[in-house]
Protein backbone atom coordinates (compact mmCIF):
# COMPACT_ATOMS: atom_id res chain seq x y z
CA UNK A 1 0.00 0.00 0.00
CA UNK A 2 1.29 3.42 -0.93
CA UNK A 3 1.88 5.83 2.00
CA UNK A 4 0.54 8.69 -0.09
CA UNK A 5 -2.83 6.99 -0.52
CA UNK A 6 -3.32 6.41 3.21
CA UNK A 7 -2.25 10.03 3.89
CA UNK A 8 -4.81 11.27 1.39
CA UNK A 9 -7.48 9.17 3.09
CA UNK A 10 -6.49 10.64 6.46
CA UNK A 11 -6.79 14.18 5.11
CA UNK A 12 -10.17 13.32 3.61
CA UNK A 13 -11.44 12.04 6.96
CA UNK A 14 -10.06 15.16 8.64
CA UNK A 15 -11.76 17.39 6.07
CA UNK A 16 -15.06 15.56 6.60
CA UNK A 17 -14.73 15.96 10.39
CA UNK A 18 -13.96 19.67 9.92
CA UNK A 19 -16.93 20.01 7.60
CA UNK A 20 -19.16 18.32 10.18
CA UNK A 21 -17.94 20.73 12.88
CA UNK A 22 -18.76 23.71 10.69
CA UNK A 23 -22.22 22.34 9.89
CA UNK A 24 -22.85 21.93 13.62
CA UNK A 25 -21.57 25.45 14.31
CA UNK A 26 -23.67 26.99 11.55
CA UNK A 27 -26.65 24.90 12.65
CA UNK A 28 -26.33 26.53 16.07
CA UNK A 29 -25.58 30.03 14.77
CA UNK A 30 -28.48 30.39 12.33
CA UNK A 31 -31.38 29.86 14.79
CA UNK A 32 -29.51 31.73 17.54
CA UNK A 33 -29.12 34.70 15.20
CA UNK A 34 -32.91 35.04 14.97
CA UNK A 35 -32.98 35.57 18.73
CA UNK A 36 -29.56 37.13 19.34
CA UNK A 37 -29.68 40.01 16.86
CA UNK A 38 -33.13 41.30 17.94
CA UNK A 39 -32.08 40.90 21.59
CA UNK A 40 -28.99 43.01 20.93
CA UNK A 41 -31.12 45.68 19.22
CA UNK A 42 -33.46 45.75 22.23
CA UNK A 43 -30.44 45.97 24.55
CA UNK A 44 -29.06 48.94 22.62
CA UNK A 45 -32.40 50.77 22.45
CA UNK A 46 -33.23 50.25 26.12
CA UNK A 47 -29.65 51.06 27.10
CA UNK A 48 -29.80 54.40 25.29
CA UNK A 49 -33.23 55.14 26.76
CA UNK A 50 -32.06 54.33 30.30
CA UNK A 51 -28.89 56.38 29.85
CA UNK A 52 -31.12 59.33 28.97
CA UNK A 53 -33.13 58.75 32.16
CA UNK A 54 -30.03 59.04 34.35
CA UNK A 55 -27.85 61.60 32.57
CA UNK A 56 -28.47 64.17 29.79
CA UNK A 57 -27.20 62.93 26.43
CA UNK A 58 -24.53 65.64 26.31
CA UNK A 59 -22.99 64.17 29.50
CA UNK A 60 -23.08 60.46 28.58
CA UNK A 61 -19.33 60.24 28.06
CA UNK A 62 -18.30 63.14 30.30
CA UNK A 63 -17.17 60.93 33.21
CA UNK A 64 -17.48 63.94 35.52
CA UNK A 65 -19.50 62.33 38.32
CA UNK A 66 -19.90 58.79 39.63
CA UNK A 67 -23.21 58.46 37.80
CA UNK A 68 -21.70 59.72 34.53
CA UNK A 69 -18.85 57.22 34.94
CA UNK A 70 -21.34 54.36 35.32
CA UNK A 71 -23.47 55.47 32.36
CA UNK A 72 -20.42 56.10 30.17
CA UNK A 73 -18.88 52.76 31.10
CA UNK A 74 -22.11 50.91 30.32
CA UNK A 75 -22.39 52.66 26.95
CA UNK A 76 -18.77 51.90 26.07
CA UNK A 77 -19.21 48.24 27.01
CA UNK A 78 -22.41 48.13 24.98
CA UNK A 79 -20.66 49.72 22.00
CA UNK A 80 -17.84 47.16 22.19
CA UNK A 81 -20.41 44.35 22.32
CA UNK A 82 -22.15 45.69 19.21
CA UNK A 83 -18.84 46.11 17.39
CA UNK A 84 -17.81 42.53 18.15
CA UNK A 85 -21.23 41.20 17.17
CA UNK A 86 -21.09 43.03 13.84
CA UNK A 87 -17.52 41.86 13.19
CA UNK A 88 -18.43 38.27 13.97
CA UNK A 89 -21.60 38.38 11.87
CA UNK A 90 -20.17 40.18 8.85
CA UNK A 91 -16.54 39.03 8.77
CA UNK A 92 -15.76 36.02 10.95
CA UNK A 93 -18.73 33.68 10.48
CA UNK A 94 -19.14 34.08 6.69
CA UNK A 95 -15.44 33.23 6.20
CA UNK A 96 -15.22 30.63 8.92
CA UNK A 97 -12.85 27.76 8.30
CA UNK A 98 -10.49 25.72 10.45
CA UNK A 99 -8.05 28.62 10.81
CA UNK A 100 -10.79 31.03 11.96
CA UNK A 101 -11.98 28.98 14.93
CA UNK A 102 -9.46 30.66 17.23
CA UNK A 103 -10.75 34.10 16.25
CA UNK A 104 -14.34 33.00 16.81
CA UNK A 105 -13.39 31.59 20.22
CA UNK A 106 -11.70 34.89 21.07
CA UNK A 107 -14.89 36.75 20.14
CA UNK A 108 -16.92 34.45 22.38
CA UNK A 109 -14.58 34.95 25.35
CA UNK A 110 -14.51 38.75 24.92
CA UNK A 111 -18.30 39.05 24.52
CA UNK A 112 -18.75 36.91 27.64
CA UNK A 113 -16.35 39.13 29.60
CA UNK A 114 -18.18 42.23 28.34
CA UNK A 115 -21.51 40.73 29.46
CA UNK A 116 -20.13 40.09 32.94
CA UNK A 117 -18.75 43.64 33.06
CA UNK A 118 -22.16 45.01 32.01
CA UNK A 119 -23.77 43.14 34.90
CA UNK A 120 -21.18 44.39 37.40
CA UNK A 121 -21.60 48.00 36.29
CA UNK A 122 -25.38 47.59 36.25
CA UNK A 123 -25.36 46.33 39.83
CA UNK A 124 -23.25 49.35 40.79
CA UNK A 125 -26.23 51.60 40.00
CA UNK A 126 -28.02 50.03 42.97
CA UNK A 127 -25.11 49.34 45.32
CA UNK A 128 -22.79 52.28 44.71
CA UNK A 129 -20.45 49.79 43.10
CA UNK A 130 -16.76 49.71 42.59
CA UNK A 131 -16.39 53.29 41.44
Secondary structure, 3 states (H helix, E strand, C coil): CCHHHHHHHHHHHHHHHHHHHHHHHHHHHHHHHHHHHHHHHHHHHHHHHHHHHHCCHHHCCCCCCHHHHHHHHHHHHHHHHHHHHHHHHHHHCCCCCHHHHHHHHHHHHHHHHHHHHHHHHHHHHHHCCCC
